């Protein structure tokens, strides 16, 4: 199935989930992620600030602060066509609505990519080979292929977002892990192409 059709199908799947189910299912996915050794070893965690049809990452941020970890969120730089990892200390102050209504840090100095131990990655769909389908802008693929990034990339999703196969191209970067509200999947790292 072409990426565009797959995106439409996944948006419909996510919209079909009753709004009342999202908080508990998001919390389950976040609890599962925070129980993993990859999270527990991480000192610096970068996570996306969720939109309504994404797993809510707020519990991870709150747990990470409680665990005395550094929490970063991406700020999109259109001039540079990349995401800048910026440290955040709150989910309400110092955060603004950016591109496509996605919340991001209002300001701050970028943290070196080499400092990031774990990146929590959004996406519309994932397969069990570690492929992800994002929004089509390539920001996460460019970020995860940065030569200084040596951390773990972990997608966070609901079980409905798993599909049989995702069409991939040379710029697509596979993730290391996928955590849903029900399961944890780990993938062998992709060899540099």
URDA-V126660 format. One record per helix or strand. SS is the DSSP state (~ for helix, > for strand). FROM is the first residue (numbers start at 0). TO is the last residue. If there is no record, write none. Layout:
ss: {SS | SS}
from: {FROM | FROM}
to: {TO | TO}
This chain:
ss: {~ | ~ | ~ | > | ~ | > | > | > | ~ | > | > | ~ | > | > | > | ~ | > | ~ | > | > | >}
from: {2 | 18 | 36 | 43 | 57 | 69 | 81 | 94 | 98 | 102 | 109 | 112 | 117 | 124 | 131 | 138 | 151 | 158 | 161 | 176 | 183}
to: {14 | 33 | 40 | 46 | 65 | 76 | 86 | 96 | 100 | 104 | 109 | 114 | 120 | 125 | 132 | 143 | 155 | 160 | 161 | 178 | 185}
